[in-house]
């Protein structure tokens, strides 16, 4: 069955983020956070008018997520940190801090409030990264070894399946997920993106269990049904589409980050909106965001 092509999104924030990533809806304040990884910048955008505040962190930042006790948690280049609303990040658990070749990339909170995030080589060296789980008590556990570019994470609405992207594999994989222990088993292919569709990057799982995944350099976001079939594509005017978050008051605003990393000079000229934040409306809402429980 042919997939649907959805309307192109609107431009919410025009910017030239080198690696725009990690859009996260914060329902506490009705704004979306996103980051530019290598420039150490966190953006806080009001979707009503696109007004955006910026915050510079001391290290490269993979993702920033709400914390139940207030403020945020973040995966910086060398570990998990608490991030107060004001002030410097506070180390929770060092990760690969003795290896300057790696940095954290994308991350997400599971339904029980644990923080998952993965690392990669600064130059995307094969197998140099890993996936980690930070429990609310502050213990970080290495969950997957020999990862190349750790990327999107998400959970099915019933909490029994975890989706995960290691970008160079071209796959979205799924695991059986134990909600009590946080263990993952039975890794298997969910979807492989074939030639011409870009590589899978950040993802979000909606309330029907469909997986929305950004494609780099694929000029769009794909929606895959729980059976793995391609249902819909959101076209973007830029090639490097990095992540998607389903948020907003009714969880039907799709916030999409992009990047200009790896574009040639000619491509950058041809894609003047690369690195911007986009938004579109979708029919099926996302899942309510769970804050980090620590």
C-alpha positions in Angstrom: 0.0 0.0 0.0 1.3 3.4 -0.9 2.2 5.8 1.9 0.7 9.2 2.4 2.6 12.4 1.9 1.6 14.9 4.7 1.6 18.7 4.4 5.0 20.3 4.6 5.7 21.8 8.1 5.9 25.5 8.9 9.1 27.2 9.9 9.0 27.9 13.6 12.5 29.1 14.3 14.9 30.1 11.6 18.4 29.2 12.7 21.6 27.7 11.4 22.2 25.0 14.0 25.2 22.9 13.1 23.6 19.8 14.7 20.1 20.8 15.8 18.8 17.9 17.8 16.7 16.6 20.7 13.4 18.5 20.6 11.6 17.9 23.9 8.2 19.3 24.9 8.1 20.5 28.5 4.4 20.5 29.5 5.3 22.4 32.8 6.0 25.6 30.9 4.4 24.9 27.5 7.7 25.3 25.5 9.9 23.1 23.5 13.6 22.6 24.3 16.2 21.6 21.6 19.9 21.7 21.3 22.8 22.4 19.0 25.2 19.7 20.1 28.7 20.9 19.3 28.0 24.6 20.0 26.9 23.6 23.5 23.6 25.6 23.1 20.2 24.8 24.5 17.2 26.6 23.0 13.8 27.1 24.7 11.1 28.0 22.2 7.6 29.3 22.8 5.5 27.6 20.0 2.9 30.4 20.2 5.3 32.9 18.4 8.6 31.1 18.0 10.3 33.4 20.6 13.4 31.6 21.7 15.8 31.9 24.6 19.3 30.4 24.5 21.5 29.0 27.2 25.2 28.1 26.7 26.5 25.0 28.6 30.1 24.3 29.3 30.3 21.1 27.2 28.7 19.6 24.1 25.1 18.7 24.9 23.2 15.7 23.5 19.7 16.2 25.0 18.0 18.0 27.8 14.9 16.5 29.5 12.5 17.5 32.4 13.3 16.2 35.9 10.5 15.4 38.4 12.3 17.2 41.3 12.6 20.4 39.2 14.9 21.6 36.5 16.3 19.2 34.0 18.7 16.4 33.3 21.1 16.4 30.5 23.6 14.2 28.7 26.7 16.2 28.1 29.8 14.9 26.3 31.2 13.0 29.3 28.3 12.1 31.5 24.8 12.5 33.0 24.2 15.8 34.7 21.4 17.6 36.6 20.7 21.0 35.1 19.1 23.5 37.4 16.9 26.2 35.9 19.8 28.6 36.6 23.4 27.8 37.3 25.9 25.2 36.2 25.3 21.5 35.4 25.9 19.2 38.4 27.5 15.8 37.6 25.3 12.7 38.4 27.4 10.0 36.8 30.5 10.2 34.6 30.4 8.2 31.5 33.4 7.6 29.2 35.0 10.7 30.8 38.4 9.2 30.2 37.9 8.8 26.5 38.0 12.2 24.6 37.1 10.4 21.4 33.4 10.1 22.3 30.5 12.2 23.3 26.8 11.7 24.2 24.3 12.0 21.5 20.5 11.4 21.7 18.5 10.3 24.8 15.0 9.7 26.2 13.2 8.9 29.5 11.4 5.5 29.7 7.9 5.2 31.2 9.3 4.5 34.6 11.4 7.7 34.7 14.8 6.2 33.8 17.1 8.3 31.6 18.6 6.4 28.5 21.2 8.0 26.3 24.0 6.8 24.0 27.4 7.8 22.9 29.3 8.0 19.6 32.7 9.0 18.3 33.2 12.6 17.6 34.0 11.5 14.0 31.4 8.7 14.0 34.1 6.0 14.3 32.4 2.5 13.9 31.6 0.7 17.2 33.1 3.3 19.5 29.9 4.2 21.3 27.4 2.5 23.7 24.0 2.9 25.1 23.5 3.7 28.8 20.7 3.7 31.3 20.7 6.1 34.3 18.5 5.0 37.1 16.8 7.5 39.4 19.2 6.7 42.2 22.1 7.9 40.0 23.6 4.6 38.8 24.6 4.5 35.1 24.6 1.0 33.5 26.1 0.2 30.1 23.3 -1.6 28.2 24.6 -2.0 24.6 28.2 -2.1 23.4 29.8 -1.4 20.0 27.4 1.3 18.9 28.4 3.6 16.1 25.9 6.5 16.3 23.5 6.1 19.1 20.3 7.9 18.2 16.5 7.7 18.6 14.8 5.9 21.5 11.1 5.3 22.3 8.6 3.0 23.9 5.4 1.4 22.8 2.2 2.7 24.5 2.0 -0.6 26.5 5.6 -0.1 27.7 6.6 -3.6 26.6 8.8 -2.6 23.6 11.7 -0.3 23.3 12.7 1.1 19.9 16.3 2.1 19.2 18.4 3.5 16.4 22.1 3.0 15.7 22.1 5.1 12.6 24.7 3.4 10.3 22.8 0.1 10.6 20.0 1.8 8.6 17.6 0.1 11.0 15.1 0.9 13.7 15.5 -2.1 16.1 13.1 -3.2 18.8 13.7 -4.9 22.1 11.5 -6.6 24.7 11.5 -4.2 27.6 11.0 -5.2 31.3 9.3 -2.2 33.0 10.3 -3.3 36.4 14.0 -4.0 36.0 14.7 -1.8 32.9 16.3 -4.8 31.2 16.2 -5.2 27.4 16.3 -8.5 25.5 15.5 -10.1 22.1 16.9 -7.4 19.8 15.4 -7.6 16.3 14.8 -5.5 13.3 11.7 -3.4 13.2 12.3 -1.4 10.0 15.2 -1.0 7.6 15.3 2.2 5.6 16.1 1.3 2.0 18.2 3.2 -0.4 17.1 6.8 -1.1 15.3 7.3 2.2 18.2 8.6 4.2 19.4 7.1 7.5 17.3 6.8 10.6 18.0 9.4 13.3 15.8 10.6 16.2 12.3 9.2 16.7 9.0 9.5 18.6 6.3 6.9 19.3 2.7 8.1 19.1 -0.3 6.9 21.1 -1.2 4.4 18.4 2.2 2.8 18.7 3.4 4.2 15.3 7.1 5.2 15.1 8.0 8.6 13.6 11.6 8.7 12.6 13.7 11.6 11.2 15.8 10.7 8.1 19.3 12.1 7.5 19.9 13.0 4.7 16.4 12.0 3.7 14.5 15.3 3.5 11.7 14.1 5.8 10.2 12.2 8.6 8.7 8.7 8.2 5.7 7.2 10.1 5.9 3.5 10.5 2.9 1.5 11.8 3.5 -1.1 14.5 3.7 -3.8 11.8 6.6 -2.0 10.2 4.8 -0.7 7.1 5.5 2.9 6.0 2.3 4.9 6.6 3.2 8.5 5.9 6.0 10.9 5.2 6.4 14.6 6.2 8.5 16.3 3.6 11.1 18.9 4.7 12.9 21.5 2.6 16.3 20.5 4.1 18.1 17.2 3.8 19.5 16.6 7.3 16.4 16.0 9.4 17.6 15.0 12.9 14.7 14.4 15.3 11.0 14.7 16.0 8.9 15.3 19.2 5.1 15.0 19.4 4.1 17.7 21.9 2.0 20.8 22.4 -1.1 21.0 24.6 -2.8 18.2 22.8 0.4 16.3 21.9 -0.4 16.8 18.2 2.3 19.3 17.4 5.3 17.7 15.7 8.5 19.6 16.4 11.3 18.7 14.0 14.9 19.6 14.3 17.4 19.9 11.4 21.1 20.5 10.8 23.6 21.7 8.3 26.5 19.5 9.4 28.1 17.7 6.5 26.5 19.9 3.8 28.8 21.2 1.1 29.0 24.9 0.6 26.7 24.6 -2.4 24.2 22.5 -0.5 24.2 25.0 2.4 23.4 27.8 -0.1 20.6 25.7 -1.6 19.2 24.8 1.8 19.1 28.2 3.7 16.8 26.8 6.3 19.1 23.9 7.3 19.5 24.0 11.1 16.0 25.5 11.7 13.2 24.2 13.9 9.9 23.2 12.1 6.4 22.4 13.3 3.4 20.7 11.8 0.2 19.2 13.0 -0.5 15.5 13.0 -3.8 13.5 13.4 -2.6 11.1 16.1 -1.3 12.5 19.4 2.0 11.5 21.0 2.4 10.0 24.5 2.5 12.2 27.6 6.1 12.9 28.5 7.5 11.3 31.7 10.1 13.3 33.6 13.3 11.8 35.0 12.4 10.3 38.4 15.7 11.2 40.1 
